[in-house]
Amino acid sequence: KSIQYRIKNQHKWKWLFQTILLMQRIYSINSFTFQGLTTRRRQSHHFHSIQRSTTTMSFSTTYNKEDVSSTLAQEIIEKISTNPTKICLAIAGSGSSALSSLTSTPGASSLLLEGILAYDRHSYANFVARHPPPTFLPQEKESKGYGYASLKSSVVLANAALHQACQYTTDLHSLQNCIGIGCASSLVSSDSSQNSKCFISLMDWNGTITSHDITFGFGEKRRSRREEDGLCGDLILYSLLQYMKEENDILLEDILKKDYGDAILTTHSSNDESISSIKQKTQDILNKNTHAVLALPFQKSEKIEMKPSHATSLPNDPLIFPGSFNPPHIGHVSLANAAIKTMKRIRHKERQTLLSSPPPTSLPTEIQSSITYHYTKHHPTPSVIFEMSITNADKPSLSVKEVERRCGLFASLANEEEMPMDWGVLFTSAPLFSNKVNVLQT
């Protein structure tokens, strides 16, 4: 419309010719044709990109870092309204622009729990050492020991980020919305003949891993380090969008460039039932590889199934209901609901007196009172955890099949009876109450 207006009111041919020359310089198009000009309007904002005809080049000839980053971040925030997600992002090396893109987008607080930049190796080791190791690591070819910029490293970071995210959840149901994202990269100097690499992994609450091994190429000219750093950030956001299985306006061709030699060499997706099953988790307890496993109700079609959580993290101040549950029945549910009502009354009274007599803590009184008051106000209903010890003090341990059977009975009960609002089953190796206290505290 602007071109048509100026043609009618100004020196039309001269102005049009100058406009075409300017477009050629900006987009490096050798032979400009109107047939090869395509304009796409983004749904989130009015962003237009000019591309060659798809018969000439399948990858975009332009890359506007700011527009792509903001569009990716905006689409992610828009998707979480229908796909609730909580993420913790751990970065070793480049890619921190993903954090700034998210935090500069309104609504990011409903998605982002924490961002960690473990740039130094000591910082990296300190972060991952605070959490249990992953149960699965990809096999890499030509491995020369553990590399901090490798696919394994990104999986280790994603695993630690997932555990960190689960620790920040306020109820059991929210654990199923947690995703840990890890990014490990190695950017080389512009005068090097080697390629820069970026490894991105995402891990969900059930332990499913999706990883990307990306190589940044260079053609006639090479990107600067700042550009490659921004590219890592955009790929993190793009990977999250793809993981959410949502259609988006930004294509991979908008980020990577074929004429630069960019390539996603491998994409790994691990969803091994033998790793994330109740059977395997029970065996881990019997083998003393872990002390506890948390199983959560999972809605599948119209029925409820029980699935183990990869990270055994409990919300603050839950109701613990120990028992053998052979079988679980309506009496257990009624007793749990009665305990919830009692606990809600207690919390209401605590909230009324909290500001006048805050509990002793190492935090400043005002901060601790605000945190506790906010939690009790917005989460008045406590979570219920049915705790069942696999090992016994005076009898043999339960078999794996028996544990699977009792876990299935909880699913059957949930399909028939109205269970508490937020509940789960915790399998432990704690037959005595003193043992249970130790396990629950850790």
C-alpha positions as CSV (number, residue, x, y, z in Angstrom):
1,K,0.0,0.0,0.0
2,S,2.9,2.3,0.8
3,I,4.5,1.7,-2.6
4,Q,1.1,2.3,-4.4
5,Y,0.6,5.6,-2.5
6,R,4.0,6.9,-3.3
7,I,3.8,5.9,-6.9
8,K,0.7,8.0,-7.3
9,N,2.0,11.1,-5.5
10,Q,5.7,11.2,-6.1
11,H,8.3,10.4,-8.8
12,K,6.9,6.9,-9.1
13,W,9.5,5.1,-11.3
14,K,12.5,6.7,-9.7
15,W,11.2,5.9,-6.2
16,L,10.3,2.3,-7.0
17,F,13.7,1.7,-8.6
18,Q,15.4,3.1,-5.4
19,T,13.2,0.9,-3.2
20,I,14.2,-2.2,-5.1
21,L,17.9,-1.4,-4.9
22,L,17.6,-0.8,-1.2
23,M,15.9,-4.2,-0.7
24,Q,18.6,-5.9,-2.8
25,R,21.3,-4.4,-0.4
26,I,19.4,-5.3,2.8
27,Y,18.5,-8.9,1.9
28,S,21.4,-9.7,-0.5
29,I,19.1,-10.8,-3.3
30,N,20.9,-10.9,-6.6
31,S,17.9,-11.0,-8.8
32,F,14.8,-9.5,-7.3
33,T,11.4,-10.8,-8.6
34,F,8.0,-10.1,-7.4
35,Q,7.1,-13.8,-7.8
36,G,9.8,-14.6,-5.2
37,L,8.6,-12.1,-2.7
38,T,6.5,-13.6,0.1
39,T,5.2,-11.8,3.1
40,R,4.1,-13.6,6.2
41,R,2.2,-11.9,9.0
42,R,3.0,-13.3,12.5
43,Q,0.1,-13.9,14.7
44,S,1.8,-12.5,17.8
45,H,3.0,-9.2,16.2
46,H,3.3,-7.5,12.8
47,F,6.6,-9.0,11.6
48,H,7.3,-9.3,7.9
49,S,10.1,-11.4,6.4
50,I,11.1,-11.3,2.7
51,Q,12.3,-14.6,1.3
52,R,13.4,-16.0,-2.0
53,S,11.1,-18.4,-3.8
54,T,11.1,-21.8,-2.2
55,T,12.3,-23.4,-5.4
56,T,15.6,-21.4,-5.1
57,M,16.3,-21.8,-1.4
58,S,14.6,-23.7,1.4
59,F,16.3,-21.8,4.2
60,S,15.6,-18.2,5.0
61,T,18.1,-15.7,3.7
62,T,17.5,-13.3,6.6
63,Y,17.9,-13.6,10.4
64,N,16.5,-10.9,12.6
65,K,17.7,-12.0,16.1
66,E,15.5,-9.7,18.1
67,D,12.3,-10.4,16.2
68,V,12.8,-14.2,16.2
69,S,13.6,-14.3,20.0
70,S,10.7,-12.2,21.0
71,T,8.3,-14.2,18.8
72,L,9.5,-17.5,20.2
73,A,9.2,-16.2,23.8
74,Q,5.7,-14.7,23.1
75,E,4.4,-18.0,21.6
76,I,5.7,-20.0,24.5
77,I,3.9,-17.7,27.0
78,E,0.7,-17.9,25.0
79,K,0.8,-21.8,24.8
80,I,1.0,-22.3,28.6
81,S,-2.5,-21.0,29.0
82,T,-3.7,-24.4,27.5
83,N,-0.5,-26.3,28.3
84,P,0.6,-25.4,31.9
85,T,4.4,-25.7,32.1
86,K,7.0,-24.9,34.7
87,I,10.6,-24.8,33.7
88,C,14.0,-24.6,35.2
89,L,16.7,-23.7,32.7
90,A,20.4,-24.6,33.4
91,I,23.0,-23.3,30.9
92,A,26.7,-24.2,30.8
93,G,28.3,-21.8,28.3
94,S,26.2,-19.8,25.8
95,G,22.5,-19.4,25.4
96,S,21.7,-17.0,28.3
97,S,19.7,-14.8,25.8
98,A,16.9,-17.3,26.2
99,L,16.5,-16.2,29.8
100,S,16.4,-12.5,28.9
101,S,13.9,-13.1,26.0
102,L,11.6,-14.9,28.5
103,T,11.9,-12.4,31.3
104,S,11.3,-9.5,29.0
105,T,8.0,-11.1,27.9
106,P,4.8,-10.4,30.0
107,G,3.6,-13.5,31.7
108,A,7.0,-15.2,32.1
109,S,6.5,-15.6,35.8
110,S,3.8,-18.3,35.1
111,L,6.4,-20.3,33.2
112,L,10.0,-19.7,34.5
113,L,10.9,-20.9,38.0
114,E,14.6,-20.4,37.8
115,G,17.5,-19.8,35.4
116,I,21.0,-21.0,36.3
117,L,24.2,-20.0,34.4
118,A,26.9,-22.4,35.4
119,Y,29.7,-20.8,33.3
120,D,32.6,-22.0,35.3
121,R,33.3,-25.8,35.7
122,H,33.3,-25.4,39.5
123,S,29.8,-23.8,39.3
124,Y,28.7,-26.6,37.0
125,A,29.9,-29.3,39.3
126,N,28.4,-27.6,42.4
127,F,25.0,-27.4,40.7
128,V,24.7,-30.9,39.4
129,A,26.2,-32.4,42.6
130,R,23.2,-31.2,44.6
131,H,20.8,-33.5,42.8
132,P,20.6,-37.3,42.1
133,P,22.4,-38.4,38.9
134,P,20.3,-39.2,35.8
135,T,19.2,-42.8,35.2
136,F,19.9,-42.6,31.5
137,L,22.8,-41.1,29.5
138,P,23.2,-41.1,25.7
139,Q,26.1,-43.0,24.2
140,E,28.4,-40.7,22.2
141,K,30.8,-41.7,19.5
142,E,34.5,-41.0,19.8
143,S,34.1,-40.1,23.4
144,K,37.3,-39.0,25.1
145,G,36.0,-38.9,28.7
146,Y,33.4,-36.5,30.1
147,G,33.1,-33.3,28.1
148,Y,31.4,-30.2,29.6
149,A,30.2,-29.3,26.1
150,S,28.6,-32.5,25.1
151,L,25.3,-34.3,24.8
152,K,25.9,-36.1,28.1
153,S,26.5,-32.8,29.8
154,S,23.2,-31.3,28.5
155,V,21.3,-34.4,29.9
156,V,23.0,-34.0,33.3
157,L,22.1,-30.4,33.4
158,A,18.5,-31.1,32.3
159,N,18.2,-33.8,35.1
160,A,19.5,-31.3,37.7
161,A,17.2,-28.6,36.4
162,L,14.2,-30.9,36.6
163,H,15.0,-31.8,40.3
164,Q,15.4,-28.1,41.0
165,A,12.0,-27.3,39.4
166,C,10.3,-30.1,41.3
167,Q,11.6,-28.7,44.6
168,Y,9.8,-25.4,43.9
169,T,6.4,-26.9,43.3
170,T,3.8,-26.4,45.9
171,D,1.6,-29.5,45.2
172,L,2.0,-33.0,43.8
173,H,-0.1,-32.2,40.7
174,S,2.2,-29.5,39.6
175,L,5.1,-32.0,39.4
176,Q,3.6,-33.2,36.1
177,N,4.1,-29.8,34.6
178,C,7.8,-29.5,35.4
179,I,10.4,-29.6,32.7
180,G,14.2,-29.3,33.2
181,I,16.2,-27.8,30.3
182,G,19.9,-28.1,30.0
183,C,22.1,-26.4,27.4
184,A,25.9,-27.1,27.0
185,S,27.8,-25.4,24.2
186,S,31.2,-24.7,22.8
187,L,31.7,-21.6,20.7
188,V,35.0,-21.3,18.9
189,S,36.7,-18.1,17.8
190,S,35.9,-16.6,14.4
191,D,39.3,-17.4,13.0
192,S,39.1,-21.1,13.9
193,S,38.5,-23.8,11.3
194,Q,36.4,-25.8,13.8
195,N,32.6,-25.7,14.1
196,S,30.8,-24.3,17.1
197,K,28.5,-26.9,18.9
198,C,25.3,-26.6,20.9
199,F,23.7,-29.4,22.8
200,I,20.1,-29.0,24.2
201,S,18.2,-31.5,26.3
202,L,14.8,-31.4,27.9
203,M,13.5,-33.8,30.6
204,D,10.0,-34.1,31.9
205,W,8.6,-35.4,35.3
206,N,8.5,-39.0,34.0
207,G,12.2,-39.0,32.9
208,T,11.5,-38.7,29.2
209,I,14.5,-37.0,27.5
210,T,14.6,-35.1,24.2
211,S,18.0,-34.0,23.1
212,H,19.4,-32.1,20.1
213,D,23.0,-32.1,18.8
214,I,23.5,-28.9,16.7
215,T,26.4,-27.8,14.7
216,F,26.9,-24.2,13.6
217,G,28.6,-24.1,10.2
218,F,30.2,-21.3,8.3
219,G,30.1,-20.5,4.6
220,E,31.5,-17.5,2.9
221,K,31.5,-15.6,6.2
222,R,31.2,-16.7,9.8
223,R,28.9,-15.5,12.5
224,S,30.4,-13.5,15.4
225,R,30.5,-15.0,18.8
226,R,27.6,-12.7,19.9
227,E,25.5,-13.9,17.0
228,E,26.2,-17.6,17.8
229,D,25.4,-16.9,21.5
230,G,22.0,-15.5,20.5
231,L,21.5,-18.5,18.2
232,C,21.9,-20.8,21.1
233,G,19.3,-18.9,23.0
234,D,16.8,-19.1,20.1
235,L,17.4,-22.8,19.7
236,I,16.6,-23.3,23.4
237,L,13.3,-21.5,23.0
238,Y,12.5,-23.3,19.7
239,S,13.3,-26.7,21.4
240,L,10.8,-25.9,24.2
241,L,8.1,-25.0,21.7
242,Q,8.7,-28.2,19.8
243,Y,8.7,-30.2,23.0
244,M,5.3,-28.8,23.9
245,K,4.1,-30.3,20.5
246,E,2.5,-27.0,19.5
247,E,2.5,-25.5,16.0
248,N,4.3,-22.2,15.9
249,D,5.0,-19.4,13.4
250,I,8.7,-19.6,13.7
251,L,10.3,-22.3,11.5
252,L,13.7,-23.9,12.1
253,E,14.7,-22.3,8.8
254,D,14.1,-18.9,10.4
255,I,16.9,-19.6,12.9
256,L,19.4,-21.8,11.2
257,K,20.9,-21.1,7.7
258,K,21.6,-23.7,5.1
259,D,24.1,-21.5,3.3
260,Y,26.1,-21.3,6.6
261,G,26.2,-25.1,6.8
262,D,24.2,-25.3,10.0
263,A,22.8,-28.7,10.8
264,I,21.0,-30.7,13.5
265,L,23.1,-33.8,13.4
266,T,21.0,-36.0,15.8
267,T,17.8,-35.8,17.7
268,H,17.5,-38.3,20.6
269,S,14.2,-39.1,22.3
270,S,14.3,-41.5,25.2
271,N,11.0,-42.8,26.6
272,D,12.2,-46.2,27.8
273,E,9.4,-47.8,29.9
274,S,12.0,-50.1,31.5
275,I,13.6,-47.0,33.0
276,S,10.6,-45.1,34.1
277,S,8.3,-48.0,35.2
278,I,7.0,-48.8,38.7
279,K,8.7,-52.2,38.3
280,Q,12.2,-50.7,37.7
281,K,11.7,-48.0,40.5
282,T,10.7,-50.8,42.9
283,Q,13.8,-52.7,42.0
284,D,15.9,-49.6,42.7
285,I,14.6,-49.5,46.2
286,L,15.2,-53.2,46.8
287,N,18.8,-52.8,45.4
288,K,19.3,-49.8,47.7
289,N,19.9,-47.4,44.8
290,T,17.3,-45.1,46.3
291,H,15.2,-44.8,49.5
292,A,11.9,-43.6,48.0
293,V,9.9,-43.4,44.8
294,L,6.9,-41.2,44.3
295,A,4.0,-42.4,42.0
296,L,1.4,-39.9,40.8
297,P,-2.1,-40.4,39.2
298,F,-1.9,-39.7,35.5
299,Q,-5.0,-39.1,33.4
300,K,-4.9,-41.3,30.3
301,S,-8.0,-41.2,28.1
302,E,-10.8,-41.6,30.6
303,K,-8.9,-43.7,33.1
304,I,-6.3,-42.9,35.8
305,E,-3.0,-44.7,35.8
306,M,-0.1,-44.5,38.3
307,K,3.2,-43.4,37.0
308,P,6.5,-42.8,38.9
309,S,8.0,-39.4,39.1
310,H,11.6,-39.1,38.0
311,A,12.3,-36.7,40.8
312,T,11.0,-37.7,44.3
313,S,10.2,-34.2,45.6
314,L,7.5,-33.6,48.1
315,P,5.6,-30.3,48.6
316,N,5.9,-28.4,51.9
317,D,3.8,-29.5,54.9
318,P,2.0,-32.5,53.3
319,L,-0.1,-35.0,55.1
320,I,1.7,-38.4,55.4
321,F,-0.6,-41.4,55.6
322,P,1.4,-44.6,56.3
323,G,-0.1,-48.0,55.8
324,S,0.2,-51.4,54.0
325,F,-2.9,-50.6,51.8
326,N,-3.7,-54.2,51.0
327,P,-6.0,-53.1,49.5
328,P,-6.6,-49.4,49.6
329,H,-10.3,-48.7,50.2
330,I,-12.9,-46.0,50.9
331,G,-12.0,-46.0,54.6
332,H,-8.5,-44.8,53.8
333,V,-10.0,-42.1,51.5
334,S,-12.5,-41.0,54.2
335,L,-9.8,-40.8,56.8
336,A,-7.5,-38.7,54.5
337,N,-10.3,-36.3,53.7
338,A,-11.1,-35.9,57.4
339,A,-7.4,-35.1,58.0
340,I,-7.5,-32.5,55.2
341,K,-10.5,-30.7,56.8
342,T,-8.7,-30.6,60.1
343,M,-5.5,-29.4,58.6
344,K,-7.3,-26.6,56.7
345,R,-8.7,-25.3,60.0
346,I,-5.3,-25.4,61.5
347,R,-3.7,-23.5,58.6
348,H,-6.4,-20.9,58.7
349,K,-5.6,-20.2,62.4
350,E,-1.9,-20.2,61.7
351,R,-2.5,-17.6,58.9
352,Q,-4.3,-15.3,61.3
353,T,-1.6,-15.3,63.9
354,L,1.4,-15.5,61.5
355,L,2.1,-11.9,61.1
356,S,1.8,-11.1,64.8
357,S,4.1,-14.0,65.9
358,P,6.3,-15.2,63.0
359,P,8.4,-18.3,63.5
360,P,12.1,-18.1,64.2
361,T,14.2,-18.4,61.1
362,S,17.6,-17.3,59.7
363,L,15.7,-15.1,57.2
364,P,14.6,-11.6,58.1
365,T,11.3,-11.7,59.9
366,E,9.4,-9.7,57.3
367,I,10.6,-11.9,54.4
368,Q,9.8,-15.2,56.2
369,S,6.4,-14.0,57.3
370,S,5.5,-12.9,53.7
371,I,6.6,-16.2,52.2
372,T,4.7,-18.3,54.7
373,Y,1.6,-16.2,54.6
374,H,1.6,-16.3,50.8
375,Y,1.9,-20.1,50.7
376,T,-0.8,-20.8,53.3
377,K,-3.1,-18.3,51.6
378,H,-2.9,-19.7,48.1
379,H,-2.4,-23.3,49.0
380,P,-4.8,-24.0,51.9
381,T,-5.5,-27.6,50.9
382,P,-2.6,-29.9,51.9
383,S,-1.3,-32.7,49.7
384,V,-1.9,-36.3,50.9
385,I,0.8,-38.9,50.5
386,F,-0.1,-42.5,51.0
387,E,3.3,-44.0,52.2
388,M,3.9,-47.7,51.9
389,S,7.2,-49.4,52.9
390,I,8.4,-52.1,50.6
391,T,10.7,-53.5,53.3
392,N,9.4,-54.8,56.6
393,A,10.9,-55.0,60.1
394,D,9.9,-58.6,60.8
395,K,8.7,-60.0,57.5
396,P,10.2,-60.4,54.0
397,S,10.2,-57.4,51.6
398,L,7.3,-57.1,49.2
399,S,8.0,-58.5,45.7
400,V,8.0,-56.3,42.6
401,K,4.8,-57.8,41.4
402,E,3.1,-57.2,44.7
403,V,4.1,-53.5,44.6
404,E,2.8,-53.2,41.1
405,R,-0.5,-54.8,42.1
406,R,-1.1,-52.5,45.1
407,C,-0.1,-49.5,43.0
408,G,-2.7,-50.6,40.4
409,L,-5.3,-50.9,43.2
410,F,-4.8,-47.2,43.9
411,A,-5.5,-46.4,40.3
412,S,-8.7,-48.5,40.4
413,L,-9.8,-46.8,43.6
414,A,-9.3,-43.4,42.0
415,N,-11.4,-44.4,39.0
416,E,-14.3,-45.3,41.4
417,E,-14.1,-43.0,44.4
418,E,-13.5,-39.3,44.9
419,M,-9.9,-39.0,46.0
420,P,-8.3,-36.0,47.7
421,M,-7.7,-33.0,45.5
422,D,-3.9,-33.6,45.5
423,W,-2.5,-37.0,46.3
424,G,0.2,-39.5,45.5
425,V,1.7,-42.8,46.6
426,L,5.2,-42.9,48.1
427,F,7.1,-46.2,48.2
428,T,9.9,-46.3,50.7
429,S,12.5,-48.6,52.4
430,A,11.4,-47.3,55.8
431,P,9.6,-49.9,57.9
432,L,10.0,-48.0,61.2
433,F,8.6,-44.6,62.0
434,S,12.1,-43.4,62.8
435,N,13.2,-44.6,59.4
436,K,10.3,-42.8,57.8
437,V,11.2,-39.5,59.4
438,N,14.8,-39.8,58.1
439,V,13.6,-40.6,54.5
440,L,11.0,-37.9,54.5
441,Q,13.4,-35.2,55.7
442,T,15.9,-36.0,52.9
